[in-house]
Amino acid sequence: MDEIKVSPDYNWFRSTVPLKRIIVDDDDSKVWSLYDAGPKSIRCPIIFLPPLQYPVYWNLMEFCDGFRKLLDHLQLDKVHLFGASLGGFLAQKFAECTHKSPRVHSLILCNSFSDTSIFNQTWTANSFWLMPAFLLKKIVLGNFAKGPVDPKMADAIDFMVDRLESLNQSELASRLTLNCQNSYVEPHKIKDVAVTIIDVFDQSALSLEAKEEMYKLYPNARRAHLKTGGNFPYLFDAENAKIGVHFPVNNNFTFQLSQYSI
């Protein structure tokens, strides 16, 4: 049984926080689904970008343009972004894309990466759209932990597998395309954005080399190292994903609990 789906916290969230579906592109098949929580008076909220669930965008510029339109629709000039895995990479690329007219106040990057070449799939990225859904799911599942795992980690994996099963072929193919097409972050374009890096000491899809590259890219970033959590520390234990350390007391950043989860 998927313990997270039947947990009181999850069911409270689903029963009290509305799911919104928003179209901002001319193509009405591109639908943003997001949960809107917190006071509406906050003008610089935090937006959570997950590994999987986005409208079908096939390249990074298309995604960044769509996300910019979403922020315009929500009437948000600037936001904090919490990005997990692919979500973290997309958050960095959006900050980079909008650096001349900044839209990103700060970044929290959880188990994320800065260069898609680490997955060794750049040569197949343009063929994902041709592959059947079952094969695409197999590629994604290949990055999940194998063998015996902590019960909490097993629950987190079950939850993500359930989310994976809900995606159709084009949704899966577009996520993998964004994840693997040849691209890297240009950190000099986002040097003024405050960054916190969250990663884990136990097994995850990221290699030690990929983590070290993130540290080199953001030498002034705050770091939050978690003993456990695997690929999904924000699901493994909610206490793991505390983000207060991201906002030091003696600086100009203000964080309040208004948030959107994509």
N, C-alpha and C positions, 0 to 999 in steps of 0.2 A: 504494500500500500504506500502511496505517496504521502508521507507523514506531514510534509509542509503544507500540502493542499488541504488537509483536514485539521490543521492546527488552529487554535483559537485566534492567534494573531493574524494569520492569513485571512481567515474568514471574517474577522472584524474589519480588516482593511478593505476587502472586496465588497462588504456590505455598507461601508460608510464613505468610501472614496470613489467618486464617479469615474467611469472609463469614458473618455471622449474620443471621438473619431473625427479627424480634421483633414480636409483636402485643401492643399494650397497650390497645387500644380494644375495646368490645363488638362492633364491626363487624370481623369477622376478615378482611375484604378490605383493611384498612388495615395494610400490612406495612412495618415499618422494616427496611431492609437496611443493614448497617454492617460495616465492617472494624474489628477490635479488635486494636490493636498496643500493645506496651509492657508494663511491669510492672504487675501487677494491684494492687500495694500502693499505687499513687498514687491519692489520693482526690480530687484536683482536676486531672483530665486536660484535654487540649485536644481539642475536637470540631470537625471540619471539616464545614461545611455548604456543599454545592455549589450551582450554579445550578439544577440540574434534578431530581435524583432524591429524591423524598419519597413518603410515602403520599398517597393522594388526599384532600386537605383543601380545602374550598371557601371558607373564610374564615380570617382571621388568628387569631381567638380559638380556633377549632377546632384550628388548627395548634399554637398555643402550649400548649393543654391537652394535645394528644397528645405534644408534645415534653417537657412536664413529666412526664407519665406514663412516658415512655421513661427519663428521668433517674432517676425513682423505681425503675423496674425494674432499672436498672443500679446502684442504690444509690449515686448520686452527689448529694451535697448542693450542691456548687458546681463549676462548670466554666469553663474558658477557651473562647471560641468564635472560630473562624476562619471568617468567612463571605464567600463570593465572589458578587458580583452579587446575585441574589435571596436567596441564602443569607445575605449580609450584612444585607439588610433584615430578614429573618426573625429573625436573631440580635438585632438592635436591638429589634425588637418583643417578643421573648421577654424580654429584659432589662427592657424597659418594663413588660410585663405582670406580672412577678414582683418589681417594685421594692420592694413592701412586705415581702416575704420573699425577699431576693435569692438568686438561683441562679447569677448570672453574675459571675465574678471579673474578667474582662477581655474586651475585644473586639478582634479584628483584622479590619478591614473592607477587602476587596480589590475594587477596581472596583465599589464598592457605592453605594447611594443612600439618601436619607432620605424621599423623597416620590414616590409613584407617578405623580403628575401629569406628571412629566417625559416619560413615554412617550406622552402624548396618546391614551390608550386607555381612560380611566376610563369613558367613555360606552358602550363595547362590552364591558367586563369581564364583565358578567352574561350575555352571549350566547355566550361561548366554549364553554360546555358543549354548544351546539347545532351547532357547526361540525365538519366532517369532519377527520380526522387530517391529511390532506395539506395542508389550508389552515392548520391550526395550526402545522405544521412550517414552512410558508412564512413565517409571521409571525416565528417564532423565527430562522430563517435570515437574515431581512432585517437582523438586527442583527450578523451576522458580517461580517468584513472582505471587501471585494470587490476584484477585480483582483489583480495580481501581489503576492505577499507573500514575506517571508523563508521559506526552507524549514522552519525550526523552527516558525514560526507556522502554516504550512500543515499541518504534522503535528498541531499542537494543535487546529486547526479540524477536521481529519479525525477526530480522536479524539472531539471533542464531537459531531460529526455522527453518528458511530456510536452514541454514547449516546442521541442524539435519536431515531434510528431504532428504538431498542429500546423506546421508550415507546408505550403505547397511547393511544387518543383521550382517555379520561378522565384519564389521567396528564398528558398535554399540556395539556388544557383547565384542569385544576385549577392547574397551575404558572402558566399565563398569567393565570388569575383572581387568584391571590395577588399576582402581579407588577403587575397593573394596576388592581385595585379601589381605589377612592378611599381613601387612607390616608397618614399621615405619622408620623414619629417625634416623640415629645415628649421632648426631651433633658433637661429638668429632672427627669424621673423616673429618669434613669440617670446623673446627674451624678457619682456616686461610683464609677463603673465606669471603669477605665483603658482608653483607646482608642488604637489605632494604625490609621492610614489608609494603605493601600497603593494607589497608582495609577500609571498609565503616561503617558509623554509622547507615545507614538505613538497610532495610531488605535484607538479603542475605541467601544463603544456609548454611553458616557457623554459628555455635552456638558461643556464647560468650566464652564458655569453650574451643572451638577449637582455637579461637583467642588468648586466654590467654596462651594456651599451646605453641603456636608459640613464644610468647614473652618470655616465660621461656626458650625455646630452644635456642633462640638467644638474650641473654640479652644485647649484645652490638650492636644489629641491629639498623639502622636508621628506624624511623617509619613515614609513611605518612598516616594520617587519613583523609578520605574524608567524607564530610557531607552526600553526596548522591552518587548514582551510582549503587546500587543493586549488582547483580551478575556480571555485565559487565561494570564497571566504565570506562574502556578504550573505550567502544562504546557509553556509555551514554553521555560523554562529553570529547572530545580529550584533553581539557585543564586539566581535572582531572588527566590524566595519565602522568603528567610531571615527568621526571626522572632525571632532573638535580640535585636534592637533593641527589641522590644516589652517586654522585661523588664529595666529598668534595675537596676544592681547595688545601689544604695543606696535600696531601698524595701522594702515588706513583701511583695512578690509572689514566689512561688516557682514556677518552671516546670521540670517534668521530662518526659522523653519517654514519657509514656503518652498515647495518643491513640485517638480513634475517628473514622473517616471515614464519614459517611452516604452 
